[in-house]
Amino acid sequence: MGFFFAPHYYAGYGDLKKGLIYAAIGAFPLFGLIIAIISGKNARKDLPIGKQDFKWVNVGITVAVNIVVAVILQIAIAS
């Protein structure tokens, strides 16, 4: 899960700051792949998986950040 949904996974398990950074940087395809590899490797030791409830509200925040950054990038590329 940490590989495929890195920003949302980190934010959902309480590391909202890292999740937001990953969401903003992950909009760039190459950086998104690098973040996916790093977080997929480190998620189990970085996050309290199974010890803390998953916070879906934080996931919504990271999804919104992803959408906003993607729209801004699309506008910048189109202009």
mmCIF file of the N, C-alpha and C atoms, coordinates in Angstrom:
data_MODEL
# 
_entry.id   MODEL 
# 
loop_
_atom_site.group_PDB 
_atom_site.id 
_atom_site.type_symbol 
_atom_site.label_atom_id 
_atom_site.label_alt_id 
_atom_site.label_comp_id 
_atom_site.label_asym_id 
_atom_site.label_entity_id 
_atom_site.label_seq_id 
_atom_site.pdbx_PDB_ins_code 
_atom_site.Cartn_x 
_atom_site.Cartn_y 
_atom_site.Cartn_z 
_atom_site.occupancy 
_atom_site.B_iso_or_equiv 
_atom_site.pdbx_formal_charge 
_atom_site.auth_seq_id 
_atom_site.auth_comp_id 
_atom_site.auth_asym_id 
_atom_site.auth_atom_id 
_atom_site.pdbx_PDB_model_num 
ATOM 1   N N  . MET A 1 1  ? 0.822   -1.196 0.000   1.00 0.00 ? 1  MET A N  1 
ATOM 2   C CA . MET A 1 1  ? 0.000   0.000  0.000   1.00 0.00 ? 1  MET A CA 1 
ATOM 3   C C  . MET A 1 1  ? 0.865   1.258  0.000   1.00 0.00 ? 1  MET A C  1 
ATOM 4   N N  . GLY A 1 2  ? 1.998   1.206  0.697   1.00 0.00 ? 2  GLY A N  1 
ATOM 5   C CA . GLY A 1 2  ? 2.886   2.352  0.744   1.00 0.00 ? 2  GLY A CA 1 
ATOM 6   C C  . GLY A 1 2  ? 3.465   2.692  -0.619  1.00 0.00 ? 2  GLY A C  1 
ATOM 7   N N  . PHE A 1 3  ? 3.616   1.697  -1.481  1.00 0.00 ? 3  PHE A N  1 
ATOM 8   C CA . PHE A 1 3  ? 4.150   1.944  -2.821  1.00 0.00 ? 3  PHE A CA 1 
ATOM 9   C C  . PHE A 1 3  ? 3.117   2.617  -3.713  1.00 0.00 ? 3  PHE A C  1 
ATOM 10  N N  . PHE A 1 4  ? 1.907   2.083  -3.742  1.00 0.00 ? 4  PHE A N  1 
ATOM 11  C CA . PHE A 1 4  ? 0.893   2.577  -4.671  1.00 0.00 ? 4  PHE A CA 1 
ATOM 12  C C  . PHE A 1 4  ? 0.210   3.862  -4.213  1.00 0.00 ? 4  PHE A C  1 
ATOM 13  N N  . PHE A 1 5  ? 0.058   4.055  -2.912  1.00 0.00 ? 5  PHE A N  1 
ATOM 14  C CA . PHE A 1 5  ? -0.680  5.204  -2.384  1.00 0.00 ? 5  PHE A CA 1 
ATOM 15  C C  . PHE A 1 5  ? 0.148   5.952  -1.335  1.00 0.00 ? 5  PHE A C  1 
ATOM 16  N N  . ALA A 1 6  ? 1.387   6.250  -1.632  1.00 0.00 ? 6  ALA A N  1 
ATOM 17  C CA . ALA A 1 6  ? 2.331   6.798  -0.656  1.00 0.00 ? 6  ALA A CA 1 
ATOM 18  C C  . ALA A 1 6  ? 1.814   8.017  0.111   1.00 0.00 ? 6  ALA A C  1 
ATOM 19  N N  . PRO A 1 7  ? 1.403   9.095  -0.533  1.00 0.00 ? 7  PRO A N  1 
ATOM 20  C CA . PRO A 1 7  ? 0.986   10.267 0.253   1.00 0.00 ? 7  PRO A CA 1 
ATOM 21  C C  . PRO A 1 7  ? -0.240  9.991  1.114   1.00 0.00 ? 7  PRO A C  1 
ATOM 22  N N  . HIS A 1 8  ? -1.173  9.227  0.581   1.00 0.00 ? 8  HIS A N  1 
ATOM 23  C CA . HIS A 1 8  ? -2.410  8.952  1.301   1.00 0.00 ? 8  HIS A CA 1 
ATOM 24  C C  . HIS A 1 8  ? -2.163  7.982  2.465   1.00 0.00 ? 8  HIS A C  1 
ATOM 25  N N  . TYR A 1 9  ? -1.276  7.059  2.258   1.00 0.00 ? 9  TYR A N  1 
ATOM 26  C CA . TYR A 1 9  ? -0.944  6.078  3.290   1.00 0.00 ? 9  TYR A CA 1 
ATOM 27  C C  . TYR A 1 9  ? -0.253  6.752  4.476   1.00 0.00 ? 9  TYR A C  1 
ATOM 28  N N  . TYR A 1 10 ? 0.697   7.627  4.182   1.00 0.00 ? 10 TYR A N  1 
ATOM 29  C CA . TYR A 1 10 ? 1.382   8.347  5.262   1.00 0.00 ? 10 TYR A CA 1 
ATOM 30  C C  . TYR A 1 10 ? 0.425   9.274  5.993   1.00 0.00 ? 10 TYR A C  1 
ATOM 31  N N  . ALA A 1 11 ? -0.404  9.999  5.259   1.00 0.00 ? 11 ALA A N  1 
ATOM 32  C CA . ALA A 1 11 ? -1.349  10.925 5.894   1.00 0.00 ? 11 ALA A CA 1 
ATOM 33  C C  . ALA A 1 11 ? -2.387  10.171 6.715   1.00 0.00 ? 11 ALA A C  1 
ATOM 34  N N  . GLY A 1 12 ? -2.856  9.063  6.213   1.00 0.00 ? 12 GLY A N  1 
ATOM 35  C CA . GLY A 1 12 ? -3.870  8.286  6.919   1.00 0.00 ? 12 GLY A CA 1 
ATOM 36  C C  . GLY A 1 12 ? -3.386  7.710  8.227   1.00 0.00 ? 12 GLY A C  1 
ATOM 37  N N  . TYR A 1 13 ? -2.108  7.408  8.299   1.00 0.00 ? 13 TYR A N  1 
ATOM 38  C CA . TYR A 1 13 ? -1.558  6.882  9.547   1.00 0.00 ? 13 TYR A CA 1 
ATOM 39  C C  . TYR A 1 13 ? -0.918  7.963  10.414  1.00 0.00 ? 13 TYR A C  1 
ATOM 40  N N  . GLY A 1 14 ? -1.263  9.207  10.187  1.00 0.00 ? 14 GLY A N  1 
ATOM 41  C CA . GLY A 1 14 ? -0.923  10.262 11.124  1.00 0.00 ? 14 GLY A CA 1 
ATOM 42  C C  . GLY A 1 14 ? 0.242   11.158 10.756  1.00 0.00 ? 14 GLY A C  1 
ATOM 43  N N  . ASP A 1 15 ? 0.977   10.866 9.697   1.00 0.00 ? 15 ASP A N  1 
ATOM 44  C CA . ASP A 1 15 ? 2.085   11.722 9.305   1.00 0.00 ? 15 ASP A CA 1 
ATOM 45  C C  . ASP A 1 15 ? 1.602   12.635 8.178   1.00 0.00 ? 15 ASP A C  1 
ATOM 46  N N  . LEU A 1 16 ? 0.736   13.586 8.547   1.00 0.00 ? 16 LEU A N  1 
ATOM 47  C CA . LEU A 1 16 ? 0.094   14.457 7.567   1.00 0.00 ? 16 LEU A CA 1 
ATOM 48  C C  . LEU A 1 16 ? 1.115   15.338 6.848   1.00 0.00 ? 16 LEU A C  1 
ATOM 49  N N  . LYS A 1 17 ? 2.109   15.821 7.558   1.00 0.00 ? 17 LYS A N  1 
ATOM 50  C CA . LYS A 1 17 ? 3.109   16.693 6.943   1.00 0.00 ? 17 LYS A CA 1 
ATOM 51  C C  . LYS A 1 17 ? 3.829   15.975 5.804   1.00 0.00 ? 17 LYS A C  1 
ATOM 52  N N  . LYS A 1 18 ? 4.313   14.770 6.065   1.00 0.00 ? 18 LYS A N  1 
ATOM 53  C CA . LYS A 1 18 ? 5.008   14.008 5.037   1.00 0.00 ? 18 LYS A CA 1 
ATOM 54  C C  . LYS A 1 18 ? 4.037   13.631 3.914   1.00 0.00 ? 18 LYS A C  1 
ATOM 55  N N  . GLY A 1 19 ? 2.801   13.327 4.254   1.00 0.00 ? 19 GLY A N  1 
ATOM 56  C CA . GLY A 1 19 ? 1.798   13.011 3.246   1.00 0.00 ? 19 GLY A CA 1 
ATOM 57  C C  . GLY A 1 19 ? 1.531   14.173 2.316   1.00 0.00 ? 19 GLY A C  1 
ATOM 58  N N  . LEU A 1 20 ? 1.456   15.385 2.852   1.00 0.00 ? 20 LEU A N  1 
ATOM 59  C CA . LEU A 1 20 ? 1.222   16.566 2.018   1.00 0.00 ? 20 LEU A CA 1 
ATOM 60  C C  . LEU A 1 20 ? 2.420   16.857 1.117   1.00 0.00 ? 20 LEU A C  1 
ATOM 61  N N  . ILE A 1 21 ? 3.606   16.694 1.655   1.00 0.00 ? 21 ILE A N  1 
ATOM 62  C CA . ILE A 1 21 ? 4.816   16.901 0.842   1.00 0.00 ? 21 ILE A CA 1 
ATOM 63  C C  . ILE A 1 21 ? 4.856   15.881 -0.286  1.00 0.00 ? 21 ILE A C  1 
ATOM 64  N N  . TYR A 1 22 ? 4.578   14.626 0.032   1.00 0.00 ? 22 TYR A N  1 
ATOM 65  C CA . TYR A 1 22 ? 4.561   13.578 -0.993  1.00 0.00 ? 22 TYR A CA 1 
ATOM 66  C C  . TYR A 1 22 ? 3.473   13.831 -2.027  1.00 0.00 ? 22 TYR A C  1 
ATOM 67  N N  . ALA A 1 23 ? 2.329   14.351 -1.598  1.00 0.00 ? 23 ALA A N  1 
ATOM 68  C CA . ALA A 1 23 ? 1.233   14.627 -2.531  1.00 0.00 ? 23 ALA A CA 1 
ATOM 69  C C  . ALA A 1 23 ? 1.611   15.752 -3.493  1.00 0.00 ? 23 ALA A C  1 
ATOM 70  N N  . ALA A 1 24 ? 2.260   16.791 -2.986  1.00 0.00 ? 24 ALA A N  1 
ATOM 71  C CA . ALA A 1 24 ? 2.643   17.918 -3.838  1.00 0.00 ? 24 ALA A CA 1 
ATOM 72  C C  . ALA A 1 24 ? 3.757   17.520 -4.807  1.00 0.00 ? 24 ALA A C  1 
ATOM 73  N N  . ILE A 1 25 ? 4.751   16.816 -4.323  1.00 0.00 ? 25 ILE A N  1 
ATOM 74  C CA . ILE A 1 25 ? 5.873   16.424 -5.170  1.00 0.00 ? 25 ILE A CA 1 
ATOM 75  C C  . ILE A 1 25 ? 5.477   15.287 -6.109  1.00 0.00 ? 25 ILE A C  1 
ATOM 76  N N  . GLY A 1 26 ? 4.583   14.426 -5.656  1.00 0.00 ? 26 GLY A N  1 
ATOM 77  C CA . GLY A 1 26 ? 4.183   13.267 -6.438  1.00 0.00 ? 26 GLY A CA 1 
ATOM 78  C C  . GLY A 1 26 ? 3.401   13.592 -7.694  1.00 0.00 ? 26 GLY A C  1 
ATOM 79  N N  . ALA A 1 27 ? 2.984   14.827 -7.866  1.00 0.00 ? 27 ALA A N  1 
ATOM 80  C CA . ALA A 1 27 ? 2.270   15.215 -9.083  1.00 0.00 ? 27 ALA A CA 1 
ATOM 81  C C  . ALA A 1 27 ? 3.196   15.192 -10.294 1.00 0.00 ? 27 ALA A C  1 
ATOM 82  N N  . PHE A 1 28 ? 4.487   15.341 -10.064 1.00 0.00 ? 28 PHE A N  1 
ATOM 83  C CA . PHE A 1 28 ? 5.476   15.213 -11.128 1.00 0.00 ? 28 PHE A CA 1 
ATOM 84  C C  . PHE A 1 28 ? 5.780   13.726 -11.308 1.00 0.00 ? 28 PHE A C  1 
ATOM 85  N N  . PRO A 1 29 ? 5.600   13.177 -12.490 1.00 0.00 ? 29 PRO A N  1 
ATOM 86  C CA . PRO A 1 29 ? 5.684   11.718 -12.674 1.00 0.00 ? 29 PRO A CA 1 
ATOM 87  C C  . PRO A 1 29 ? 6.987   11.073 -12.211 1.00 0.00 ? 29 PRO A C  1 
ATOM 88  N N  . LEU A 1 30 ? 8.123   11.632 -12.547 1.00 0.00 ? 30 LEU A N  1 
ATOM 89  C CA . LEU A 1 30 ? 9.391   11.023 -12.147 1.00 0.00 ? 30 LEU A CA 1 
ATOM 90  C C  . LEU A 1 30 ? 9.560   11.062 -10.633 1.00 0.00 ? 30 LEU A C  1 
ATOM 91  N N  . PHE A 1 31 ? 9.234   12.187 -10.027 1.00 0.00 ? 31 PHE A N  1 
ATOM 92  C CA . PHE A 1 31 ? 9.346   12.304 -8.576  1.00 0.00 ? 31 PHE A CA 1 
ATOM 93  C C  . PHE A 1 31 ? 8.327   11.402 -7.878  1.00 0.00 ? 31 PHE A C  1 
ATOM 94  N N  . GLY A 1 32 ? 7.154   11.248 -8.480  1.00 0.00 ? 32 GLY A N  1 
ATOM 95  C CA . GLY A 1 32 ? 6.145   10.351 -7.926  1.00 0.00 ? 32 GLY A CA 1 
ATOM 96  C C  . GLY A 1 32 ? 6.626   8.916  -7.881  1.00 0.00 ? 32 GLY A C  1 
ATOM 97  N N  . LEU A 1 33 ? 7.340   8.488  -8.909  1.00 0.00 ? 33 LEU A N  1 
ATOM 98  C CA . LEU A 1 33 ? 7.890   7.134  -8.931  1.00 0.00 ? 33 LEU A CA 1 
ATOM 99  C C  . LEU A 1 33 ? 8.964   6.966  -7.867  1.00 0.00 ? 33 LEU A C  1 
ATOM 100 N N  . ILE A 1 34 ? 9.812   7.955  -7.715  1.00 0.00 ? 34 ILE A N  1 
ATOM 101 C CA . ILE A 1 34 ? 10.863  7.894  -6.687  1.00 0.00 ? 34 ILE A CA 1 
ATOM 102 C C  . ILE A 1 34 ? 10.239  7.853  -5.294  1.00 0.00 ? 34 ILE A C  1 
ATOM 103 N N  . ILE A 1 35 ? 9.233   8.678  -5.053  1.00 0.00 ? 35 ILE A N  1 
ATOM 104 C CA . ILE A 1 35 ? 8.545   8.687  -3.761  1.00 0.00 ? 35 ILE A CA 1 
ATOM 105 C C  . ILE A 1 35 ? 7.872   7.350  -3.498  1.00 0.00 ? 35 ILE A C  1 
ATOM 106 N N  . ALA A 1 36 ? 7.276   6.761  -4.529  1.00 0.00 ? 36 ALA A N  1 
ATOM 107 C CA . ALA A 1 36 ? 6.613   5.467  -4.369  1.00 0.00 ? 36 ALA A CA 1 
ATOM 108 C C  . ALA A 1 36 ? 7.615   4.386  -3.956  1.00 0.00 ? 36 ALA A C  1 
ATOM 109 N N  . ILE A 1 37 ? 8.771   4.387  -4.563  1.00 0.00 ? 37 ILE A N  1 
ATOM 110 C CA . ILE A 1 37 ? 9.792   3.385  -4.226  1.00 0.00 ? 37 ILE A CA 1 
ATOM 111 C C  . ILE A 1 37 ? 10.287  3.581  -2.801  1.00 0.00 ? 37 ILE A C  1 
ATOM 112 N N  . ILE A 1 38 ? 10.590  4.814  -2.439  1.00 0.00 ? 38 ILE A N  1 
ATOM 113 C CA . ILE A 1 38 ? 11.108  5.094  -1.097  1.00 0.00 ? 38 ILE A CA 1 
ATOM 114 C C  . ILE A 1 38 ? 10.061  4.786  -0.034  1.00 0.00 ? 38 ILE A C  1 
ATOM 115 N N  . SER A 1 39 ? 8.833   5.236  -0.242  1.00 0.00 ? 39 SER A N  1 
ATOM 116 C CA . SER A 1 39 ? 7.809   5.010  0.780   1.00 0.00 ? 39 SER A CA 1 
ATOM 117 C C  . SER A 1 39 ? 7.377   3.555  0.841   1.00 0.00 ? 39 SER A C  1 
ATOM 118 N N  . GLY A 1 40 ? 7.375   2.864  -0.283  1.00 0.00 ? 40 GLY A N  1 
ATOM 119 C CA . GLY A 1 40 ? 7.052   1.444  -0.265  1.00 0.00 ? 40 GLY A CA 1 
ATOM 120 C C  . GLY A 1 40 ? 8.069   0.653  0.543   1.00 0.00 ? 40 GLY A C  1 
ATOM 121 N N  . LYS A 1 41 ? 9.301   1.095  0.488   1.00 0.00 ? 41 LYS A N  1 
ATOM 122 C CA . LYS A 1 41 ? 10.375  0.432  1.232   1.00 0.00 ? 41 LYS A CA 1 
ATOM 123 C C  . LYS A 1 41 ? 10.341  0.776  2.720   1.00 0.00 ? 41 LYS A C  1 
ATOM 124 N N  . ASN A 1 42 ? 9.980   2.007  3.054   1.00 0.00 ? 42 ASN A N  1 
ATOM 125 C CA . ASN A 1 42 ? 10.101  2.486  4.429   1.00 0.00 ? 42 ASN A CA 1 
ATOM 126 C C  . ASN A 1 42 ? 8.792   2.582  5.208   1.00 0.00 ? 42 ASN A C  1 
ATOM 127 N N  . ALA A 1 43 ? 7.662   2.367  4.587   1.00 0.00 ? 43 ALA A N  1 
ATOM 128 C CA . ALA A 1 43 ? 6.372   2.610  5.245   1.00 0.00 ? 43 ALA A CA 1 
ATOM 129 C C  . ALA A 1 43 ? 6.175   1.746  6.484   1.00 0.00 ? 43 ALA A C  1 
ATOM 130 N N  . ARG A 1 44 ? 6.542   0.491  6.428   1.00 0.00 ? 44 ARG A N  1 
ATOM 131 C CA . ARG A 1 44 ? 6.295   -0.401 7.563   1.00 0.00 ? 44 ARG A CA 1 
ATOM 132 C C  . ARG A 1 44 ? 7.063   0.040  8.807   1.00 0.00 ? 44 ARG A C  1 
ATOM 133 N N  . LYS A 1 45 ? 8.270   0.543  8.650   1.00 0.00 ? 45 LYS A N  1 
ATOM 134 C CA . LYS A 1 45 ? 9.029   0.956  9.832   1.00 0.00 ? 45 LYS A CA 1 
ATOM 135 C C  . LYS A 1 45 ? 8.750   2.404  10.240  1.00 0.00 ? 45 LYS A C  1 
ATOM 136 N N  . ASP A 1 46 ? 8.245   3.229  9.310   1.00 0.00 ? 46 ASP A N  1 
ATOM 137 C CA . ASP A 1 46 ? 7.955   4.632  9.622   1.00 0.00 ? 46 ASP A CA 1 
ATOM 138 C C  . ASP A 1 46 ? 6.584   4.847  10.253  1.00 0.00 ? 46 ASP A C  1 
ATOM 139 N N  . LEU A 1 47 ? 5.618   4.018  9.919   1.00 0.00 ? 47 LEU A N  1 
ATOM 140 C CA . LEU A 1 47 ? 4.233   4.260  10.311  1.00 0.00 ? 47 LEU A CA 1 
ATOM 141 C C  . LEU A 1 47 ? 3.743   3.270  11.355  1.00 0.00 ? 47 LEU A C  1 
ATOM 142 N N  . PRO A 1 48 ? 2.807   3.712  12.200  1.00 0.00 ? 48 PRO A N  1 
ATOM 143 C CA . PRO A 1 48 ? 2.227   2.814  13.211  1.00 0.00 ? 48 PRO A CA 1 
ATOM 144 C C  . PRO A 1 48 ? 1.088   1.963  12.642  1.00 0.00 ? 48 PRO A C  1 
ATOM 145 N N  . ILE A 1 49 ? 1.405   1.131  11.680  1.00 0.00 ? 49 ILE A N  1 
ATOM 146 C CA . ILE A 1 49 ? 0.396   0.311  11.004  1.00 0.00 ? 49 ILE A CA 1 
ATOM 147 C C  . ILE A 1 49 ? -0.148  -0.723 11.987  1.00 0.00 ? 49 ILE A C  1 
ATOM 148 N N  . GLY A 1 50 ? -1.458  -0.738 12.142  1.00 0.00 ? 50 GLY A N  1 
ATOM 149 C CA . GLY A 1 50 ? -2.104  -1.671 13.054  1.00 0.00 ? 50 GLY A CA 1 
ATOM 150 C C  . GLY A 1 50 ? -2.145  -1.206 14.499  1.00 0.00 ? 50 GLY A C  1 
ATOM 151 N N  . LYS A 1 51 ? -1.405  -0.174 14.838  1.00 0.00 ? 51 LYS A N  1 
ATOM 152 C CA . LYS A 1 51 ? -1.381  0.348  16.203  1.00 0.00 ? 51 LYS A CA 1 
ATOM 153 C C  . LYS A 1 51 ? -2.217  1.613  16.337  1.00 0.00 ? 51 LYS A C  1 
ATOM 154 N N  . GLN A 1 52 ? -2.530  2.215  15.232  1.00 0.00 ? 52 GLN A N  1 
ATOM 155 C CA . GLN A 1 52 ? -3.264  3.473  15.219  1.00 0.00 ? 52 GLN A CA 1 
ATOM 156 C C  . GLN A 1 52 ? -4.355  3.370  14.155  1.00 0.00 ? 52 GLN A C  1 
ATOM 157 N N  . ASP A 1 53 ? -5.477  4.014  14.414  1.00 0.00 ? 53 ASP A N  1 
ATOM 158 C CA . ASP A 1 53 ? -6.571  4.023  13.446  1.00 0.00 ? 53 ASP A CA 1 
ATOM 159 C C  . ASP A 1 53 ? -6.183  4.839  12.212  1.00 0.00 ? 53 ASP A C  1 
ATOM 160 N N  . PHE A 1 54 ? -6.692  4.408  11.079  1.00 0.00 ? 54 PHE A N  1 
ATOM 161 C CA . PHE A 1 54 ? -6.456  5.108  9.820   1.00 0.00 ? 54 PHE A CA 1 
ATOM 162 C C  . PHE A 1 54 ? -7.386  6.305  9.744   1.00 0.00 ? 54 PHE A C  1 
ATOM 163 N N  . LYS A 1 55 ? -6.864  7.484  9.445   1.00 0.00 ? 55 LYS A N  1 
ATOM 164 C CA . LYS A 1 55 ? -7.647  8.720  9.415   1.00 0.00 ? 55 LYS A CA 1 
ATOM 165 C C  . LYS A 1 55 ? -7.992  9.079  7.965   1.00 0.00 ? 55 LYS A C  1 
ATOM 166 N N  . TRP A 1 56 ? -9.221  8.788  7.585   1.00 0.00 ? 56 TRP A N  1 
ATOM 167 C CA . TRP A 1 56 ? -9.656  9.033  6.223   1.00 0.00 ? 56 TRP A CA 1 
ATOM 168 C C  . TRP A 1 56 ? -9.767  10.516 5.893   1.00 0.00 ? 56 TRP A C  1 
ATOM 169 N N  . VAL A 1 57 ? -9.940  11.362 6.889   1.00 0.00 ? 57 VAL A N  1 
ATOM 170 C CA . VAL A 1 57 ? -10.014 12.809 6.652   1.00 0.00 ? 57 VAL A CA 1 
ATOM 171 C C  . VAL A 1 57 ? -8.683  13.305 6.093   1.00 0.00 ? 57 VAL A C  1 
ATOM 172 N N  . ASN A 1 58 ? -7.584  12.814 6.638   1.00 0.00 ? 58 ASN A N  1 
ATOM 173 C CA . ASN A 1 58 ? -6.266  13.207 6.144   1.00 0.00 ? 58 ASN A CA 1 
ATOM 174 C C  . ASN A 1 58 ? -6.053  12.746 4.702   1.00 0.00 ? 58 ASN A C  1 
ATOM 175 N N  . VAL A 1 59 ? -6.613  11.606 4.351   1.00 0.00 ? 59 VAL A N  1 
ATOM 176 C CA . VAL A 1 59 ? -6.510  11.118 2.978   1.00 0.00 ? 59 VAL A CA 1 
ATOM 177 C C  . VAL A 1 59 ? -7.245  12.072 2.038   1.00 0.00 ? 59 VAL A C  1 
ATOM 178 N N  . GLY A 1 60 ? -8.390  12.564 2.461   1.00 0.00 ? 60 GLY A N  1 
ATOM 179 C CA . GLY A 1 60 ? -9.124  13.538 1.661   1.00 0.00 ? 60 GLY A CA 1 
ATOM 180 C C  . GLY A 1 60 ? -8.322  14.805 1.422   1.00 0.00 ? 60 GLY A C  1 
ATOM 181 N N  . ILE A 1 61 ? -7.581  15.222 2.424   1.00 0.00 ? 61 ILE A N  1 
ATOM 182 C CA . ILE A 1 61 ? -6.745  16.418 2.290   1.00 0.00 ? 61 ILE A CA 1 
ATOM 183 C C  . ILE A 1 61 ? -5.651  16.185 1.256   1.00 0.00 ? 61 ILE A C  1 
ATOM 184 N N  . THR A 1 62 ? -5.003  15.022 1.311   1.00 0.00 ? 62 THR A N  1 
ATOM 185 C CA . THR A 1 62 ? -3.925  14.755 0.349   1.00 0.00 ? 62 THR A CA 1 
ATOM 186 C C  . THR A 1 62 ? -4.471  14.580 -1.074  1.00 0.00 ? 62 THR A C  1 
ATOM 187 N N  . VAL A 1 63 ? -5.663  14.031 -1.202  1.00 0.00 ? 63 VAL A N  1 
ATOM 188 C CA . VAL A 1 63 ? -6.280  13.909 -2.528  1.00 0.00 ? 63 VAL A CA 1 
ATOM 189 C C  . VAL A 1 63 ? -6.566  15.307 -3.087  1.00 0.00 ? 63 VAL A C  1 
ATOM 190 N N  . ALA A 1 64 ? -7.062  16.201 -2.251  1.00 0.00 ? 64 ALA A N  1 
ATOM 191 C CA . ALA A 1 64 ? -7.325  17.574 -2.688  1.00 0.00 ? 64 ALA A CA 1 
ATOM 192 C C  . ALA A 1 64 ? -6.037  18.273 -3.120  1.00 0.00 ? 64 ALA A C  1 
ATOM 193 N N  . VAL A 1 65 ? -4.959  18.073 -2.368  1.00 0.00 ? 65 VAL A N  1 
ATOM 194 C CA . VAL A 1 65 ? -3.668  18.668 -2.736  1.00 0.00 ? 65 VAL A CA 1 
ATOM 195 C C  . VAL A 1 65 ? -3.196  18.098 -4.072  1.00 0.00 ? 65 VAL A C  1 
ATOM 196 N N  . ASN A 1 66 ? -3.348  16.791 -4.268  1.00 0.00 ? 66 ASN A N  1 
ATOM 197 C CA . ASN A 1 66 ? -2.977  16.173 -5.547  1.00 0.00 ? 66 ASN A CA 1 
ATOM 198 C C  . ASN A 1 66 ? -3.737  16.798 -6.708  1.00 0.00 ? 66 ASN A C  1 
ATOM 199 N N  . ILE A 1 67 ? -5.024  16.982 -6.537  1.00 0.00 ? 67 ILE A N  1 
ATOM 200 C CA . ILE A 1 67 ? -5.851  17.543 -7.603  1.00 0.00 ? 67 ILE A CA 1 
ATOM 201 C C  . ILE A 1 67 ? -5.458  18.980 -7.897  1.00 0.00 ? 67 ILE A C  1 
ATOM 202 N N  . VAL A 1 68 ? -5.258  19.786 -6.872  1.00 0.00 ? 68 VAL A N  1 
ATOM 203 C CA . VAL A 1 68 ? -4.890  21.193 -7.065  1.00 0.00 ? 68 VAL A CA 1 
ATOM 204 C C  . VAL A 1 68 ? -3.548  21.306 -7.779  1.00 0.00 ? 68 VAL A C  1 
ATOM 205 N N  . VAL A 1 69 ? -2.557  20.551 -7.341  1.00 0.00 ? 69 VAL A N  1 
ATOM 206 C CA . VAL A 1 69 ? -1.232  20.612 -7.971  1.00 0.00 ? 69 VAL A CA 1 
ATOM 207 C C  . VAL A 1 69 ? -1.319  20.119 -9.415  1.00 0.00 ? 69 VAL A C  1 
ATOM 208 N N  . ALA A 1 70 ? -2.073  19.069 -9.672  1.00 0.00 ? 70 ALA A N  1 
ATOM 209 C CA . ALA A 1 70 ? -2.214  18.557 -11.036 1.00 0.00 ? 70 ALA A CA 1 
ATOM 210 C C  . ALA A 1 70 ? -2.887  19.585 -11.951 1.00 0.00 ? 70 ALA A C  1 
ATOM 211 N N  . VAL A 1 71 ? -3.888  20.279 -11.457 1.00 0.00 ? 71 VAL A N  1 
ATOM 212 C CA . VAL A 1 71 ? -4.561  21.303 -12.257 1.00 0.00 ? 71 VAL A CA 1 
ATOM 213 C C  . VAL A 1 71 ? -3.609  22.458 -12.540 1.00 0.00 ? 71 VAL A C  1 
ATOM 214 N N  . ILE A 1 72 ? -2.855  22.876 -11.544 1.00 0.00 ? 72 ILE A N  1 
ATOM 215 C CA . ILE A 1 72 ? -1.883  23.961 -11.746 1.00 0.00 ? 72 ILE A CA 1 
ATOM 216 C C  . ILE A 1 72 ? -0.827  23.551 -12.758 1.00 0.00 ? 72 ILE A C  1 
ATOM 217 N N  . LEU A 1 73 ? -0.343  22.328 -12.674 1.00 0.00 ? 73 LEU A N  1 
ATOM 218 C CA . LEU A 1 73 ? 0.637   21.852 -13.648 1.00 0.00 ? 73 LEU A CA 1 
ATOM 219 C C  . LEU A 1 73 ? 0.046   21.788 -15.053 1.00 0.00 ? 73 LEU A C  1 
ATOM 220 N N  . GLN A 1 74 ? -1.183  21.336 -15.156 1.00 0.00 ? 74 GLN A N  1 
ATOM 221 C CA . GLN A 1 74 ? -1.847  21.255 -16.466 1.00 0.00 ? 74 GLN A CA 1 
ATOM 222 C C  . GLN A 1 74 ? -1.998  22.647 -17.082 1.00 0.00 ? 74 GLN A C  1 
ATOM 223 N N  . ILE A 1 75 ? -2.378  23.623 -16.280 1.00 0.00 ? 75 ILE A N  1 
ATOM 224 C CA . ILE A 1 75 ? -2.525  24.992 -16.768 1.00 0.00 ? 75 ILE A CA 1 
ATOM 225 C C  . ILE A 1 75 ? -1.172  25.547 -17.191 1.00 0.00 ? 75 ILE A C  1 
ATOM 226 N N  . ALA A 1 76 ? -0.139  25.271 -16.392 1.00 0.00 ? 76 ALA A N  1 
ATOM 227 C CA . ALA A 1 76 ? 1.206   25.767 -16.715 1.00 0.00 ? 76 ALA A CA 1 
ATOM 228 C C  . ALA A 1 76 ? 1.732   25.122 -17.994 1.00 0.00 ? 76 ALA A C  1 
ATOM 229 N N  . ILE A 1 77 ? 1.475   23.856 -18.186 1.00 0.00 ? 77 ILE A N  1 
ATOM 230 C CA . ILE A 1 77 ? 1.944   23.176 -19.393 1.00 0.00 ? 77 ILE A CA 1 
ATOM 231 C C  . ILE A 1 77 ? 1.184   23.669 -20.624 1.00 0.00 ? 77 ILE A C  1 
ATOM 232 N N  . ALA A 1 78 ? -0.117  23.887 -20.469 1.00 0.00 ? 78 ALA A N  1 
ATOM 233 C CA . ALA A 1 78 ? -0.941  24.314 -21.601 1.00 0.00 ? 78 ALA A CA 1 
ATOM 234 C C  . ALA A 1 78 ? -0.638  25.746 -22.044 1.00 0.00 ? 78 ALA A C  1 
ATOM 235 N N  . SER A 1 79 ? -0.141  26.563 -21.150 1.00 0.00 ? 79 SER A N  1 
ATOM 236 C CA . SER A 1 79 ? 0.097   27.971 -21.522 1.00 0.00 ? 79 SER A CA 1 
ATOM 237 C C  . SER A 1 79 ? 1.463   28.214 -22.097 1.00 0.00 ? 79 SER A C  1 
# 
